[in-house]
Amino acid sequence: MRGAMADAAIEVEELTQAEGRKMFAAQVRDRLGMQPEEFLQRLDSGEFDDTDDEGVVRLMMLAPFAR
């Protein structure tokens, strides 16, 4: 028996390292209005450790694209 997700079309786009960094930078600027370097510095300092802000959490998941 097939599950509902088996019928869903999932599109995956692979990015180069440069494209990943560009995507991350654009998302940080759009969501938080700051430079990606500042976001990463604040992330590394632990400033966002206890956040429940969905936008920040999404950016945290995208951070590996910038490293």
Residue, then its C-alpha position, 0 to 999 in steps of 0.5 A: m500500500r502506498g502512503a500519501m507522501a509517495d504520490a507527492a512530487i518533490e522537487v530538489e535543486e542542487l546548489t553550488q557552494a556560491e549559490g548556497r551562500k547567495m541564497f543564505a545571504a538573501q534570506v538573512r537580509d530579507r527576514l532579518g534585515m542584517q548582513p549574513e556575517e552578523f547573523l552568523q556571528r550572533l548565532d555562534s555567540g549563542e544569541f539565538d539559542d533559546t529562540d522560537d522565532e520561526g524565521v530565525v530557526r529557518l535561517m539557523m537551518l540554512a547556516p551550513f550553506a554559508r560556511 
